[in-house]
């Protein structure tokens, strides 16, 4: 569903990327993806739609980590949104 192409940051081994601004059904949103390598040669990940704070996919993160991810996405939404908006204007 989400194509994330903007690198936002990396912390504690978790990479955060965002999509372009998605405009559908008269609503704008971005998808934020959190991803880290796990011990099974795969990845733990979570995708959240912002500003709705709606998780669309999650695997490998604990409930506490998902709460933290939601808070991080909300706290950084304005900067991530501006990055996505600038990319849309350039294209």
N, C-alpha and C positions, 0 to 999 in steps of 0.2 A: 504494500500500500504506500509506504513512504520511501522516497529516494533521498537519502541523506548524502549531501555532497559538500557540506561546509564543516570543516574541522573547527571545533570551538575550544576545547582544552583537553588536558589529560591530568588526572590526579589519582593517587593511590592505585595506579594500574588500570584505571577506568578511563576509556576514551569517550568523549562526548562529541557527537556530530549533530547537525541540524539540516533540515530540508529547506528548499525555497519556500516562500509563502505559497500556500495552497489555497485557491479560491474555488469553492464549490458550494452549491446550494445557498448562495448569498452570504457566505461566511468565509472569513479568512482565518487560517491557522497554520502552525508549523508543527512538524514532527521532530521530536528530540530523541536521539538514540544514545543509550549508555551501554558500553560493551567492555568486557574484560576477558582475558583468557582464563580457562578453568583447568583443573588437574586432569581432565579427561581428553586432552588435546582438542578441546572445543572452546566455545565461548558462552559466558553468561551474558544476557542482554535484557534490556527493557526499552520499549518505545512508548513515549507518552505524547499525546496531542495537547498542544498549548494554544490558547489559554484555558482550555477546558479541564486540564489536569486529568485526562482520561487515558489510562493505560490501554494500549491496543495489543501489546505483546509483552510477555515477561517470562524469563527462564533463568533459574540459578541464583537469583537475588532473594534474600530473606525479606520478611515483611518489614522489619526495621530499615533495611537498606532501601526498599521501595518507598517508604515514607520519606527517607532522606533524599532520594532521587526526586520525588515530587516537590519537596521543599527547594532543592537546588534549582530545578527547572523554573519554579515560580520566581525565585530570587534573581535569576539571570535572564528572565524572559525579555526584558526590554533590550538588552544588548544583543541577544541572539536574534530578536526580531529585526533590529536595525541592520545586522549583518545580512540577513536573508533579503531584506528590502533593497539594500544597496546592490546585491547581486542581481536582483530582478531588473533594476534600472539599467544595469550595464548590458544585460543580454538583449 
